[in-house]
Amino acid sequence: MKLSRKDSRVLFLGAFASFGVYFCMYAFRKPFTVATYEDYFLWGVNYKIMLIIVQVLGYMLSKFVGIKVISGLRAKSRFGYLIGMIAVAELSLVLFGLIPNPHNSIFMFINGLSLGMIWGVVFSYLEGRRFTEILGVALCSSFIVSSGAVKSAGLLVMRYFGVSEFWMPAMTGLIFMLPFLGFAILLEKVPQPNAEDRLLRKERKPMNREDRIKTVRNFFLPLVILVFFYICLTALRDFRDNFSREIWDSVGLRDNASIYTLSEVPVALLVLLLIGLFVFIKKNYRAFVSYHYLLIGGSLFIGLSTLLYQNNMVGPVFWMISVGLGLYACYVPFNCLFFDRMIATFRINGNAGFLIYIADAFGYLGSVAVLLYKNFGSTDVSWLQFFVQGTYIVAVIGVVVSILSLTYFKRKYNNGVHDPLLKSPLLNYEKRL
């Protein structure tokens, strides 16, 4: 792909600014998970689990709201959304530290509610471009790296500043407030997609109710099975993320602040390289099919890595990195790139945010269900054992769903000339690429 000097500037600015915004956002969401909150319970539930559930419930509700809000988002409103949401998130963390336990748990719900739509706002700056893969991977790599980094920051805040577990989240968020604002200002300076972008990747427009219903109706079957797979991915990814301290402690790396960051950097770099290569696939249909093969390969890698670990053929660090690589190789495309290419392939009138938020909303619903099951239905299973079992389940489901989805979309594309949804001169242009 040849890029002009202007394209290169847009690419660098978009990647740098979106990475920075979402990296900083995680400082308002994840640091509390590095605390243990031992000896605290709420309604008979471990307090840390309850806080995670409460925050994810808010996050999940925000995703359901975002199905409508993000799909209809207009460019002029994006910056205001970003600043307003992050301000509410920090205020909720301050109140979490100020109000006595357990009444402060409600503020974790508000925190999740305020942060759930930031992803959709940020990605709306990036979608529908010739190099959306590069921009999307830069954005996605931020949440791979940032989750470990902000937890390391939270642990260091408690260790060196003497901050309690309850005030640590607000203090960590405060440190990242000005960087977030700076990156958001830079993101606002990213130009809109040009004419060539709109031709190759379909112009992205706000969707109304009729557009949303039409899209779901035309792709109902694959959306159902793909969302089910994404639910499983989200549950495993969140479990690995939220209880990484318990998992690392179980494999003998207790209180190692650096491991949270060091174990995620290789994952981010490898996923960045792997998915970034898709930008060289010009034909949207070919790229869309290739993403299915990536899902199959990532699912197999998750299961194989765990099998090798259980048979003492690899160590715990290599295992966690390998599972993370397979997991994020599947998880990252669903967060932007898979649906971006789907819209471009089938010339859907709308934007990727709509489909992303359908998947995300149900994904976090599944994450809550898994947490409740672990707390009430699987108390005799250790954190490590529970995670191992989850990797096998996700691996099997991922392979089966990806094959079914690939078969469906191949048939739909090949029969496109008979489908009113696909009767478009732009589709013919796409097939000639």
C-alpha positions as CSV (number, residue, x, y, z in Angstrom):
1,M,0.0,0.0,0.0
2,K,1.4,3.4,-1.1
3,L,0.9,6.2,1.3
4,S,1.3,9.9,0.6
5,R,3.0,12.2,3.1
6,K,-0.4,13.4,4.1
7,D,-1.7,9.8,4.6
8,S,1.4,9.1,6.7
9,R,0.7,12.0,9.0
10,V,-2.9,10.9,9.4
11,L,-1.8,7.4,10.1
12,F,0.8,8.4,12.7
13,L,-1.6,11.0,14.4
14,G,-4.5,8.6,14.5
15,A,-2.5,5.7,15.8
16,F,-0.6,7.8,18.4
17,A,-3.7,9.7,19.7
18,S,-6.1,6.7,19.8
19,F,-3.5,4.5,21.5
20,G,-2.9,7.3,24.1
21,V,-6.6,8.0,24.8
22,Y,-7.5,4.4,25.4
23,F,-4.3,3.6,27.3
24,C,-5.1,6.4,29.7
25,M,-8.8,5.3,30.0
26,Y,-7.7,2.1,31.5
27,A,-6.1,4.0,34.4
28,F,-9.7,4.9,35.4
29,R,-11.0,1.4,35.0
30,K,-8.6,-1.4,36.0
31,P,-6.1,-0.4,38.8
32,F,-8.5,-1.5,41.5
33,T,-8.2,-5.1,40.3
34,V,-4.6,-5.3,41.5
35,A,-5.9,-4.9,45.1
36,T,-7.1,-7.9,47.0
37,Y,-9.7,-6.4,49.4
38,E,-9.1,-9.4,51.7
39,D,-11.5,-9.9,54.6
40,Y,-14.2,-7.7,52.9
41,F,-17.5,-9.2,51.8
42,L,-20.8,-7.9,50.5
43,W,-23.9,-10.1,50.7
44,G,-21.7,-13.1,51.2
45,V,-19.7,-12.4,48.1
46,N,-16.0,-11.8,48.0
47,Y,-15.7,-8.0,47.9
48,K,-13.3,-7.9,45.0
49,I,-15.6,-10.1,42.9
50,M,-18.5,-7.9,43.9
51,L,-16.7,-4.7,42.8
52,I,-15.7,-6.3,39.5
53,I,-19.3,-7.5,38.9
54,V,-20.7,-4.1,39.8
55,Q,-18.3,-2.3,37.5
56,V,-18.9,-4.7,34.7
57,L,-22.7,-4.3,35.1
58,G,-22.3,-0.6,34.6
59,Y,-19.9,-1.2,31.7
60,M,-22.4,-3.7,30.2
61,L,-25.3,-1.3,30.5
62,S,-23.3,1.4,28.8
63,K,-22.6,-1.0,25.9
64,F,-26.4,-1.7,25.5
65,V,-27.0,2.1,25.5
66,G,-24.1,2.5,23.1
67,I,-25.8,0.2,20.5
68,K,-28.1,3.2,19.7
69,V,-25.8,6.1,20.8
70,I,-22.6,5.0,19.1
71,S,-24.4,3.9,15.9
72,G,-25.9,7.4,15.6
73,L,-22.9,9.4,16.8
74,R,-22.1,12.5,14.9
75,A,-18.5,13.8,14.5
76,K,-19.2,17.1,16.3
77,S,-20.3,15.4,19.5
78,R,-17.3,13.0,19.9
79,F,-14.9,15.2,21.9
80,G,-17.5,16.3,24.4
81,Y,-18.5,12.7,25.0
82,L,-14.8,11.8,25.7
83,I,-14.2,14.6,28.2
84,G,-17.5,14.3,30.0
85,M,-17.3,10.5,30.4
86,I,-13.7,10.5,31.8
87,A,-14.6,13.3,34.3
88,V,-17.5,11.3,35.6
89,A,-15.3,8.2,35.9
90,E,-12.7,10.0,38.0
91,L,-15.4,11.6,40.2
92,S,-16.8,8.2,40.9
93,L,-13.4,6.9,42.0
94,V,-13.0,9.8,44.3
95,L,-16.4,9.0,45.9
96,F,-15.3,5.3,46.0
97,G,-12.4,6.3,48.3
98,L,-14.4,8.8,50.3
99,I,-17.6,6.8,51.1
100,P,-17.2,4.0,53.6
101,N,-17.2,0.4,52.6
102,P,-19.5,-1.3,51.4
103,H,-21.7,1.7,50.4
104,N,-18.9,2.8,48.1
105,S,-19.5,-0.1,45.7
106,I,-22.2,1.8,43.9
107,F,-19.6,4.2,42.6
108,M,-17.9,1.3,40.7
109,F,-21.1,0.9,38.8
110,I,-21.1,4.6,37.9
111,N,-17.5,4.2,36.9
112,G,-18.3,1.4,34.5
113,L,-21.3,3.2,33.2
114,S,-19.3,6.3,32.3
115,L,-16.5,4.3,30.5
116,G,-18.3,1.8,28.4
117,M,-18.8,4.0,25.4
118,I,-15.3,5.5,25.1
119,W,-14.2,2.6,22.8
120,G,-16.9,3.3,20.3
121,V,-16.2,7.1,20.3
122,V,-12.5,6.5,19.8
123,F,-13.0,4.0,17.0
124,S,-15.4,6.3,15.2
125,Y,-12.4,8.5,14.5
126,L,-10.6,5.6,12.8
127,E,-13.1,3.4,10.9
128,G,-13.7,3.4,7.2
129,R,-10.1,4.1,6.0
130,R,-7.8,2.2,3.8
131,F,-5.4,1.7,6.7
132,T,-8.0,1.1,9.4
133,E,-6.2,-2.2,10.2
134,I,-3.1,-0.3,11.3
135,L,-5.1,2.3,13.2
136,G,-7.3,-0.4,14.8
137,V,-4.4,-2.6,15.9
138,A,-2.7,0.4,17.4
139,L,-5.9,1.1,19.3
140,C,-6.4,-2.5,20.3
141,S,-2.8,-2.9,21.4
142,S,-3.5,-0.2,24.0
143,F,-5.8,-2.2,26.0
144,I,-3.5,-5.2,25.9
145,V,-0.6,-3.2,27.3
146,S,-2.5,-0.7,29.4
147,S,-4.3,-3.3,31.6
148,G,-1.0,-4.6,32.9
149,A,0.7,-1.2,33.0
150,V,-2.0,0.6,35.0
151,K,-2.2,-2.4,37.5
152,S,1.6,-2.0,38.0
153,A,1.0,1.7,38.5
154,G,-1.7,1.0,41.0
155,L,0.5,-1.4,42.9
156,L,3.3,1.1,43.0
157,V,1.0,3.9,44.2
158,M,0.0,1.7,47.2
159,R,3.6,0.6,47.8
160,Y,5.4,4.0,47.6
161,F,2.8,6.6,48.4
162,G,1.1,4.7,51.2
163,V,-2.3,5.0,49.6
164,S,-5.0,2.6,50.7
165,E,-6.7,0.1,48.5
166,F,-9.8,2.3,48.4
167,W,-8.0,5.5,47.4
168,M,-5.5,3.9,45.0
169,P,-8.0,3.9,42.0
170,A,-8.7,7.6,42.3
171,M,-5.0,8.5,42.7
172,T,-4.0,6.4,39.7
173,G,-6.7,8.0,37.6
174,L,-5.7,11.5,38.6
175,I,-2.1,10.8,37.4
176,F,-3.5,10.0,33.9
177,M,-6.0,12.8,33.7
178,L,-3.9,15.4,31.9
179,P,-2.4,12.8,29.5
180,F,-5.9,11.7,28.6
181,L,-6.9,15.3,27.8
182,G,-3.8,15.8,25.7
183,F,-4.4,12.7,23.6
184,A,-8.1,13.5,23.2
185,I,-7.2,16.9,21.7
186,L,-4.8,15.2,19.3
187,L,-7.5,12.7,18.3
188,E,-9.9,15.5,17.5
189,K,-7.3,16.8,14.9
190,V,-7.5,13.5,12.9
191,P,-9.0,14.4,9.5
192,Q,-12.1,12.7,8.2
193,P,-11.8,9.8,5.7
194,N,-11.1,11.0,2.2
195,A,-12.8,10.1,-1.1
196,E,-10.6,7.1,-1.7
197,D,-11.2,5.8,1.8
198,R,-15.0,6.1,1.2
199,L,-14.8,4.3,-2.1
200,L,-12.7,1.4,-0.8
201,R,-14.2,1.0,2.6
202,K,-17.8,2.3,2.3
203,E,-18.7,5.7,3.7
204,R,-19.7,5.4,7.4
205,K,-22.9,7.1,8.4
206,P,-25.0,7.5,11.5
207,M,-27.6,4.7,11.6
208,N,-31.3,5.1,12.3
209,R,-33.7,2.5,13.7
210,E,-34.5,1.2,10.3
211,D,-30.9,0.8,9.3
212,R,-30.2,-1.2,12.5
213,I,-33.1,-3.5,12.1
214,K,-32.3,-4.2,8.4
215,T,-28.7,-5.1,9.3
216,V,-29.6,-7.5,12.1
217,R,-32.3,-9.1,9.9
218,N,-29.9,-9.7,7.0
219,F,-27.1,-11.2,9.1
220,F,-29.0,-12.6,12.0
221,L,-27.6,-16.2,12.0
222,P,-23.9,-15.4,11.9
223,L,-24.3,-12.5,14.3
224,V,-25.9,-14.9,16.9
225,I,-23.1,-17.5,16.7
226,L,-20.3,-14.9,16.5
227,V,-21.7,-13.0,19.5
228,F,-21.8,-16.2,21.4
229,F,-18.2,-16.8,20.6
230,Y,-17.4,-13.3,21.6
231,I,-19.2,-13.8,24.9
232,C,-16.9,-16.7,25.7
233,L,-13.8,-14.7,24.6
234,T,-14.8,-11.7,26.7
235,A,-15.5,-13.9,29.8
236,L,-12.0,-15.6,29.5
237,R,-10.2,-12.4,28.7
238,D,-11.8,-10.5,31.6
239,F,-11.1,-13.4,33.9
240,R,-7.5,-13.4,32.9
241,D,-7.3,-9.7,33.2
242,N,-9.2,-9.2,36.5
243,F,-7.7,-12.1,38.3
244,S,-4.2,-12.0,36.9
245,R,-2.8,-11.4,40.4
246,E,-4.5,-14.6,41.7
247,I,-3.3,-16.6,38.7
248,W,0.3,-15.3,38.9
249,D,0.3,-15.9,42.6
250,S,-0.8,-19.5,42.0
251,V,2.1,-20.2,39.6
252,G,4.7,-18.8,42.1
253,L,5.1,-15.2,41.0
254,R,3.6,-13.5,44.0
255,D,3.8,-9.6,44.4
256,N,5.9,-9.2,41.2
257,A,4.7,-5.8,40.0
258,S,6.6,-5.9,36.7
259,I,5.1,-9.2,35.5
260,Y,1.7,-7.6,34.8
261,T,3.3,-5.4,32.2
262,L,6.1,-7.6,30.9
263,S,3.8,-10.5,30.1
264,E,1.5,-8.3,28.0
265,V,4.1,-6.4,25.9
266,P,5.0,-9.4,23.8
267,V,1.3,-10.1,23.2
268,A,0.6,-6.6,22.1
269,L,3.6,-6.5,19.7
270,L,2.9,-9.9,18.1
271,V,-0.9,-9.1,17.7
272,L,0.1,-5.7,16.3
273,L,2.4,-7.3,13.7
274,L,0.0,-10.1,12.9
275,I,-3.2,-8.1,12.4
276,G,-1.4,-5.1,10.9
277,L,-0.4,-7.3,7.9
278,F,-4.1,-7.4,6.9
279,V,-3.8,-3.8,5.7
280,F,-2.0,-5.3,2.6
281,I,-5.1,-7.3,1.7
282,K,-6.9,-4.7,-0.5
283,K,-9.9,-6.9,-1.3
284,N,-12.4,-6.6,1.6
285,Y,-13.9,-10.0,1.0
286,R,-10.5,-11.7,1.0
287,A,-9.6,-9.9,4.2
288,F,-12.9,-10.8,5.8
289,V,-12.4,-14.5,5.0
290,S,-8.8,-14.3,6.3
291,Y,-10.1,-13.0,9.6
292,H,-12.0,-16.2,10.0
293,Y,-8.9,-18.2,9.5
294,L,-7.2,-16.0,12.2
295,L,-10.1,-16.8,14.6
296,I,-9.6,-20.6,14.0
297,G,-5.8,-20.3,14.4
298,G,-6.1,-18.2,17.6
299,S,-8.6,-20.6,19.1
300,L,-6.4,-23.6,18.4
301,F,-3.4,-21.8,19.9
302,I,-5.2,-21.1,23.2
303,G,-6.1,-24.8,23.6
304,L,-2.6,-26.1,22.5
305,S,-0.8,-23.7,24.8
306,T,-2.7,-24.9,27.9
307,L,-2.2,-28.5,26.9
308,L,1.6,-28.0,26.7
309,Y,1.6,-26.2,30.1
310,Q,-0.4,-29.0,31.8
311,N,2.1,-31.5,30.4
312,N,5.1,-29.4,31.8
313,M,6.4,-28.7,28.3
314,V,6.3,-24.9,28.8
315,G,6.6,-22.7,31.9
316,P,3.9,-20.5,33.4
317,V,5.2,-17.2,31.9
318,F,5.4,-18.7,28.4
319,W,2.0,-20.2,28.9
320,M,0.3,-17.0,30.0
321,I,1.9,-15.1,27.1
322,S,0.8,-17.8,24.6
323,V,-2.8,-17.9,25.9
324,G,-2.8,-14.1,25.7
325,L,-1.6,-14.2,22.1
326,G,-4.2,-16.7,21.0
327,L,-6.9,-14.9,23.0
328,Y,-6.2,-11.4,21.7
329,A,-5.7,-12.7,18.1
330,C,-9.4,-13.6,18.3
331,Y,-10.6,-10.8,20.6
332,V,-9.0,-7.8,18.8
333,P,-10.6,-8.3,15.4
334,F,-14.1,-8.4,17.0
335,N,-13.5,-5.0,18.6
336,C,-13.2,-3.2,15.3
337,L,-11.5,-4.8,12.3
338,F,-13.7,-7.9,11.7
339,F,-16.9,-5.8,11.5
340,D,-15.2,-2.9,9.6
341,R,-14.3,-5.4,6.8
342,M,-17.8,-6.9,7.0
343,I,-19.4,-3.6,6.4
344,A,-17.1,-2.8,3.5
345,T,-17.6,-6.3,1.9
346,F,-21.4,-6.3,2.0
347,R,-21.8,-2.5,1.6
348,I,-23.9,-2.2,4.8
349,N,-25.4,1.3,5.3
350,G,-24.0,2.2,8.7
351,N,-20.9,1.9,10.8
352,A,-18.9,-0.7,12.7
353,G,-19.8,0.8,16.0
354,F,-23.3,-0.7,15.9
355,L,-22.1,-4.2,15.4
356,I,-19.2,-3.8,17.9
357,Y,-21.6,-2.7,20.6
358,I,-24.0,-5.5,20.0
359,A,-21.1,-8.0,20.6
360,D,-19.7,-6.0,23.5
361,A,-23.0,-5.6,25.3
362,F,-23.7,-9.4,25.4
363,G,-20.0,-10.1,25.9
364,Y,-19.9,-8.3,29.2
365,L,-23.2,-9.9,30.2
366,G,-21.4,-13.3,29.8
367,S,-18.5,-12.0,31.8
368,V,-20.8,-11.2,34.8
369,A,-22.4,-14.7,34.4
370,V,-19.0,-16.4,34.6
371,L,-18.0,-14.4,37.7
372,L,-21.2,-15.3,39.5
373,Y,-20.7,-19.0,38.5
374,K,-17.2,-18.9,39.9
375,N,-18.3,-17.4,43.2
376,F,-21.4,-19.5,43.8
377,G,-21.2,-22.6,41.6
378,S,-17.5,-23.4,41.5
379,T,-16.1,-22.4,44.9
380,D,-14.1,-25.6,45.2
381,V,-12.1,-24.9,42.0
382,S,-9.0,-22.7,42.3
383,W,-8.5,-19.5,40.2
384,L,-5.9,-21.3,38.2
385,Q,-7.9,-24.5,37.5
386,F,-11.0,-22.4,36.5
387,F,-8.9,-20.5,34.0
388,V,-7.4,-23.7,32.6
389,Q,-10.8,-25.1,32.1
390,G,-12.0,-21.9,30.4
391,T,-9.2,-22.0,27.8
392,Y,-10.3,-25.4,26.6
393,I,-13.9,-24.4,26.3
394,V,-13.1,-21.3,24.4
395,A,-10.8,-23.1,22.0
396,V,-13.5,-25.7,21.0
397,I,-16.2,-23.1,20.7
398,G,-14.0,-20.8,18.7
399,V,-13.1,-23.4,16.1
400,V,-16.7,-24.6,15.6
401,V,-18.2,-21.1,15.4
402,S,-15.6,-19.7,13.0
403,I,-16.0,-22.6,10.6
404,L,-19.8,-22.1,10.6
405,S,-19.6,-18.4,10.1
406,L,-17.0,-18.7,7.3
407,T,-19.3,-21.2,5.5
408,Y,-22.3,-18.8,5.8
409,F,-20.5,-15.7,4.6
410,K,-18.9,-17.5,1.7
411,R,-22.3,-18.6,0.5
412,K,-23.9,-15.2,1.0
413,Y,-21.1,-13.4,-0.9
414,N,-21.1,-15.9,-3.8
415,N,-24.9,-15.5,-4.1
416,G,-24.7,-11.7,-3.7
417,V,-26.0,-10.9,-7.2
418,H,-29.3,-12.5,-6.1
419,D,-29.5,-10.6,-2.8
420,P,-31.0,-7.1,-3.0
421,L,-28.7,-6.0,-0.1
422,L,-25.7,-6.7,-2.4
423,K,-26.9,-5.1,-5.6
424,S,-24.4,-2.3,-5.8
425,P,-21.9,-1.0,-8.4
426,L,-19.5,-0.5,-5.5
427,L,-19.7,-4.3,-4.8
428,N,-18.7,-4.9,-8.4
429,Y,-15.8,-2.6,-8.0
430,E,-14.8,-4.5,-4.9
431,K,-14.9,-7.8,-6.8
432,R,-12.6,-6.4,-9.5
433,L,-9.9,-5.5,-7.0
